[in-house]
Amino acid sequence: AEALALADALGPHAARVPVTAPKTGTGRAYCAAPVLDVATAVLAMEHGLIPPTPHVLDVCHDLDLVTGRARPAEPRTALVLARGLMGSNSALVLRRGAVPPEGR
């Protein structure tokens, strides 16, 4: 259901936006899960490598789900969707800032 909702929200861009779900690799970290997801997104943007979604083959043909191996990319924006205890949900959009000139 989540994959279909995300594909619907992305509309015609769904097939061009790489999607990963690091939680399938880190397991249920309960309250720490959102922090792990944010750290994963920041590291992906910093290193230009989108981690794969382990243990998942394909859940929605409309999405570009990263599976198998990490994928080189230059993501400038990341959307982190986190689900917490007692039904709380949050969404955080991260965007890479401009790189300062050399020597600053």
N, C-alpha and C positions, 0 to 999 in steps of 0.2 A: 504494500500500500504506500509506503514512504517513497519508494523508487518511482512509482507511477505519479505520485503527487509532485515530486521534484521534476520529473520529465514534463508534466503539465505546466508547472510554473516557469520552466526555462523555455517552453514553447519551441519555436523553430531552431533555437540555439542548443537544444538538449544534446544533439549528436556531436557537437563541437566542444562541449565543456567536459574536461576530464573529471570523473567522480571517483572518490575513494572512500572507504569506510575503515579507518584504522582500528576501530573498536573490535573488529573481528580478529585482530591480531593481538591486541592488548588484553582482551577479556573484560569482564565487568569490574571496573575499578570504582564503582559507586560514585561517591562525591568527587573523586579525583579524575573521573573520566573526562569531563569537559576541559580540564587543565591539560590532560594528555592530548586531547584533540586539537586544542589551540597550539600546543608545542609542536605537534606534528605538522600543522599548517604553516607555522612560522619557519620551521626547518625546511619544509618543501619549497617555500618561496626563496629562502636563503641559499639553498644548495641547487635549485633548479632540477629537482627530482621529485616526482609524485609517487608516493609509496603505493604498492598494490593493495588490493582488498584480498586478504588471504581467505582461503576456504570457500570462496564464492566463484562460481563459473560465470553466470549471467542471470541477472534478475529482471532486467528490463531492456529490451532491444532498442528502445528509444534513447537510452543513456550511453555515454562513452565511459563505461565502468573500467577502471584500471585494474586488471587482474594479472596473475602470474608473476610478472617482474615490475620493478619500479620503472617509471617512464620519464625520460628526460623532457623537461618543459621549462618554460620561463613564466610561471604564473605570477601575475601582478596583483591578483585579487583572489581571496579564498573566503568561502562561506563555511562556517563551522556551525553545524546543527547539533545541539546537545539536549539530551533528555535526562532529567534528574529524578530524584525520589518524589513520590506523592504526585506524579503527573506534571511536574514543572518542565517546561521546555524553554530553550533559549536559542537565539540565532545571533551570530557575531560575524560581521563582515570585516576582514582584514585586507588592507591595501598596502602594497609596497610603496614607500616614499621615494622621493628623488634621491639619487646618490650624490653626496656632497662632492665638490671638486677636490682633487688631490691636494693633500696638505692641510685640510680643514678638519 
